[in-house]
């Protein structure tokens, strides 16, 4: 590809990486902002998909690694709703290769987790488990507690849908301990919800309600914080 054309594609990709990053941030924020994030992504979806197609081909060129990573990391949350499992598999496979070449271990961990989620959505549960276990192992190796919690949560949900409820509870309790230690309230809220679901599946409705109430309290706190932030603007 001619340098001028490649540069044009890179500018195009970086622009949509920023669009996706803003949409992803709004979605993660929750509430009305969540709807805004989804609307922003939907408005640009055709162009985003065109950008992704180019990036898949561009991933074989190490010069494009940074761009591939920027786009992939911009859709870690919103991509779960707006990209198919196959599209996410292709994108995060390219991101994993790019991250490995750049020595970005944290990005490798995130890509592995995303690939695990996509594999689960495709019904490839054994592959999903292996990918999440790799993600967990790497997170523990580099001492990234937040990514460790994410991997434990992903494993907890994976084994829950397979019916291994006791192991699901163990994974989620470990994740909750980390989230609490980090004061990661959104992570706590999600993990408490997952624990409520696991105990509900187990038939322990009293424990499910107790965890559900704690989750509601966390979500309310997060909503209050968001409201205060909007009022301060």
C-alpha positions in Angstrom: 0.0 0.0 0.0 1.3 3.5 -0.9 2.4 5.5 2.2 -0.1 8.2 1.5 -3.0 5.7 1.3 -1.8 3.9 4.4 -1.6 7.2 6.3 -5.1 8.0 5.3 -6.4 4.7 6.6 -4.5 5.2 9.8 -6.1 8.6 10.3 -9.5 7.0 9.6 -8.8 4.2 12.1 -7.6 6.6 14.8 -10.7 8.9 14.3 -13.0 5.9 14.8 -10.9 4.6 17.7 -11.6 8.0 19.4 -15.3 7.8 18.5 -15.5 4.2 20.0 -13.5 5.2 23.0 -15.9 8.0 23.8 -18.9 5.7 23.2 -17.4 3.0 25.4 -16.7 5.4 28.2 -20.2 6.7 28.1 -21.6 3.2 28.1 -19.5 2.2 31.1 -20.7 5.3 33.0 -24.2 3.9 33.0 -27.6 5.6 33.2 -28.5 8.1 30.5 -24.9 8.2 29.4 -25.1 4.5 28.6 -27.8 5.2 26.0 -25.8 8.1 24.6 -22.8 5.8 24.2 -24.8 3.1 22.3 -26.4 5.8 20.1 -23.0 7.2 19.2 -21.7 3.8 18.3 -24.8 2.9 16.3 -24.5 6.2 14.3 -21.0 5.3 13.1 -21.4 1.5 13.0 -21.0 1.1 9.2 -17.8 3.2 9.2 -16.5 1.4 12.3 -17.0 -2.0 10.5 -15.2 -0.7 7.5 -12.4 0.4 9.8 -12.3 -3.0 11.4 -12.0 -4.8 8.1 -9.0 -2.7 7.2 -7.4 -3.3 10.6 -7.7 -7.1 10.3 -5.6 -6.9 7.1 -3.3 -4.3 8.6 -2.6 -6.4 11.6 0.0 -8.4 9.7 2.1 -5.2 9.5 3.9 -4.5 12.8 3.8 -0.8 11.9 0.1 -0.8 12.5 0.2 -2.5 15.9 -0.5 0.6 17.9 -3.6 1.5 15.8 -4.9 -2.1 16.1 -4.6 -1.9 19.9 -6.2 1.5 20.1 -9.3 0.4 18.2 -9.6 -2.9 20.0 -9.3 -1.4 23.5 -11.9 1.2 22.6 -14.6 -1.5 22.3 -14.0 -3.7 25.3 -17.5 -3.1 26.7 -19.6 -1.7 23.9 -18.3 -4.3 21.5 -20.0 -7.0 23.5 -23.4 -5.5 22.4 -22.6 -4.1 19.0 -20.1 -6.6 17.5 -20.7 -10.2 16.8 -18.7 -12.9 18.6 -16.9 -13.7 15.3 -16.1 -10.0 14.7 -14.7 -9.8 18.3 -12.7 -12.9 17.8 -11.0 -11.5 14.7 -10.4 -8.1 16.2 -9.0 -9.3 19.5 -6.9 -12.0 17.9 -5.2 -9.2 15.9 -5.0 -7.2 19.1 -3.3 -10.0 21.0 -0.7 -10.4 18.3 -0.1 -6.7 18.3 0.2 -6.5 22.1 2.7 -9.4 22.2 4.9 -7.7 19.6 4.8 -4.5 21.5 5.5 -6.2 24.8 2.2 -4.9 26.3 1.3 -7.7 28.7 -1.7 -5.9 30.1 -3.2 -5.6 26.7 -2.5 -9.3 26.0 -4.5 -10.1 29.2 -7.4 -8.0 28.1 -7.4 -9.5 24.6 -7.3 -13.0 26.1 -10.3 -12.1 28.3 -12.2 -10.8 25.3 -11.4 -13.8 23.2 -12.7 -16.0 26.1 -16.0 -14.1 26.1 -16.3 -14.4 22.4 -15.5 -18.1 22.5 -18.2 -18.6 25.1 -20.8 -16.8 23.0 -19.8 -19.1 20.1 -20.5 -22.1 22.4 -16.8 -23.0 22.5 -16.8 -23.4 26.3 -13.6 -25.4 26.7 -11.7 -22.9 24.6 -13.3 -20.1 26.6 -12.1 -21.6 29.9 -8.5 -22.0 28.6 -8.4 -18.4 27.4 -9.8 -17.0 30.7 -7.3 -19.2 32.7 -4.5 -17.8 30.6 -5.7 -14.3 31.3 -5.9 -15.0 35.0 -2.4 -16.5 35.1 -0.8 -13.6 33.3 -2.7 -11.0 35.5 -1.4 -12.8 38.6 2.1 -13.0 37.2 2.3 -9.2 36.7 0.4 -8.4 39.9 -2.5 -6.6 38.2 -5.2 -7.0 40.7 -8.0 -5.4 38.7 -7.4 -7.7 35.6 -7.1 -10.6 38.0 -10.6 -9.8 39.4 -12.0 -9.5 35.8 -10.6 -12.9 34.9 -12.0 -14.5 38.1 -15.4 -12.9 37.3 -15.3 -14.2 33.7 -14.5 -17.7 35.0 -17.2 -17.5 37.6 -19.8 -16.8 35.0 -18.5 -19.4 32.6 -18.7 -22.2 35.1 -22.1 -20.9 36.4 -23.7 -21.4 33.0 -22.2 -24.9 32.9 -23.9 -25.7 36.2 -20.8 -25.8 38.4 -22.3 -23.4 41.0 -20.0 -24.0 43.9 -16.9 -23.2 41.8 -18.7 -20.2 40.3 -19.3 -18.9 43.9 -15.6 -19.5 44.8 -14.4 -17.5 41.7 -16.8 -14.6 42.4 -16.0 -14.5 46.1 -12.3 -14.2 45.2 -13.2 -11.4 42.7 -15.2 -9.6 45.3 -12.4 -9.6 47.8 -10.1 -7.9 45.2 -12.8 -5.4 44.1 -13.4 -4.5 47.8 -9.7 -4.1 48.5 -9.4 -1.8 45.5 -12.6 0.0 46.3 -13.7 -0.8 42.8 -17.4 -0.2 43.3 -18.6 -0.9 39.8 -16.8 -4.2 39.9 -18.3 -5.0 43.4 -21.8 -4.3 42.1 -21.3 -6.6 39.1 -19.8 -9.4 41.2 -22.5 -9.1 43.9 -25.1 -9.5 41.1 -23.3 -12.5 39.8 -23.2 -14.1 43.3 -26.9 -13.4 43.7 -27.5 -15.2 40.4 -25.3 -18.2 41.4 -27.2 -18.6 44.8 -30.5 -18.2 43.0 -29.5 -21.0 40.6 -28.5 -23.0 43.7 -31.9 -22.5 45.2 -30.6 -20.5 48.2 -33.0 -17.6 47.8 -32.2 -15.9 51.1 -28.5 -15.6 50.2 -29.4 -14.5 46.7 -31.6 -11.7 48.1 -28.8 -10.7 50.5 -26.3 -10.3 47.7 -28.9 -8.7 45.5 -29.5 -6.0 48.1 -25.8 -5.3 48.4 -25.6 -5.0 44.6 -28.5 -2.6 44.6 -26.8 -0.5 47.2 -23.6 -0.3 45.1 -25.5 0.6 42.0 -27.4 3.3 43.8 -24.1 4.8 45.1 -22.7 4.8 41.6 -25.8 6.5 40.3 -25.6 9.1 43.0 -22.0 9.8 42.2 -22.8 10.1 38.5 -25.6 12.6 39.3 -23.3 14.7 41.5 -20.7 14.7 38.7 -23.4 16.0 36.2 -24.5 18.7 38.6 -20.9 19.8 39.1 -20.4 20.4 35.4 
